[in-house]
Amino acid sequence: MDEAYFSGLSAGFKPDYIAHYAALDPYSPLLDESWKKLSECLPDTLLRKSEWYNDFVLTCGVRDILGTTLVDTPDHRVIFGIHQQIGRSFPDRVDSLVNLVTAPLKRAAGYHIERLNSGAHANDKPGTEVLAKGGRFYFHVDNGGRYPDETGSVFATSDEATAHAFTIARQLAQDSSWHGSSVLVTNERGQQITRVRIG
């Protein structure tokens, strides 16, 4: 494993995962291009005996994981997982939500791989080749806490980015738990372009 990015519940446990638990992870190797729940891939009897599950997953405050493989090439494999907090459940419309984000996540993962292969640092600002196609805009979900978009998407104009924010808001509004939240659109300089209310 070359890289790992954690946020939310497991953010503080990244060093432990890289140093020890990644090698013990029985779930990640099972992931393909479909979205799979940990609880549906591995039996409880195995998880109860798993050091990875008991000492890492549960210690992070996570009960279940919904994951997929975004990129799988001979040189790189990128997986993405959403953690279900202990005591909570995935929303009823989780399938429609992951369908909404799958294509943008795959594009972002592919872009990241391209930057790695070109020798550019992952946190470098996009180069002129990308900017020639338009500006990069970020779509943060704000519900009192911020779910930041750290990758962004390229659009030709701010109007196109705003239209995309309305699409995201409409999709999220199908799950009433997002009502009252908003999609905040910013540009590369962090300036707010618009805020679209969900629900």
Secondary structure as the mmCIF struct_conf table of DSSP 4:
data_model
#
loop_
_struct_conf.conf_type_id
_struct_conf.id
_struct_conf.beg_label_comp_id
_struct_conf.beg_label_asym_id
_struct_conf.beg_label_seq_id
_struct_conf.end_label_comp_id
_struct_conf.end_label_asym_id
_struct_conf.end_label_seq_id
HELX_RH_3T_P HELX_RH_3T_P1 GLY A 8 PHE A 13
HELX_RH_AL_P HELX_RH_AL_P1 LYS A 14 ALA A 19
TURN_TY1_P TURN_TY1_P1 HIS A 20 HIS A 20
HELX_RH_3T_P HELX_RH_3T_P2 TYR A 21 LEU A 24
BEND BEND1 PRO A 26 TYR A 27
HELX_RH_3T_P HELX_RH_3T_P3 SER A 28 LEU A 30
BEND BEND2 GLU A 33 SER A 34
STRN STRN1 LYS A 36 LYS A 37
HELX_RH_AL_P HELX_RH_AL_P2 LEU A 38 CYS A 41
BEND BEND3 LEU A 42 LEU A 42
HELX_RH_AL_P HELX_RH_AL_P3 ASP A 44 LYS A 49
HELX_RH_AL_P HELX_RH_AL_P4 GLU A 51 GLU A 51
HELX_RH_PI_P HELX_RH_PI_P1 TRP A 52 VAL A 57
TURN_TY1_P TURN_TY1_P2 LEU A 58 GLY A 61
STRN STRN2 VAL A 62 ASP A 72
BEND BEND4 PRO A 74 ASP A 75
STRN STRN3 ARG A 77 GLN A 85
TURN_TY1_P TURN_TY1_P3 ILE A 86 GLY A 87
TURN_TY1_P TURN_TY1_P4 ASP A 92 ARG A 93
HELX_RH_AL_P HELX_RH_AL_P5 VAL A 94 SER A 118
TURN_TY1_P TURN_TY1_P5 GLY A 119 GLY A 119
TURN_TY1_P TURN_TY1_P6 ALA A 122 ASN A 123
BEND BEND5 ASP A 124 ASP A 124
HELX_LH_PP_P HELX_LH_PP_P1 LYS A 125 PRO A 126
HELX_RH_AL_P HELX_RH_AL_P6 THR A 128 LEU A 131
TURN_TY1_P TURN_TY1_P7 ALA A 132 LYS A 133
STRN STRN4 GLY A 135 ASP A 142
BEND BEND6 ASN A 143 GLY A 145
STRN STRN5 ARG A 146 TYR A 147
BEND BEND7 GLU A 150 THR A 151
STRN STRN6 SER A 153 PHE A 155
BEND BEND8 ALA A 156 THR A 157
HELX_RH_AL_P HELX_RH_AL_P7 SER A 158 LEU A 172
TURN_TY1_P TURN_TY1_P8 ALA A 173 GLN A 174
BEND BEND9 ASP A 175 ASP A 175
HELX_RH_3T_P HELX_RH_3T_P4 SER A 176 TRP A 178
TURN_TY1_P TURN_TY1_P9 HIS A 179 GLY A 180
STRN STRN7 SER A 182 THR A 186
TURN_TY1_P TURN_TY1_P10 GLU A 188 ARG A 189
STRN STRN8 GLN A 192 ARG A 197
#
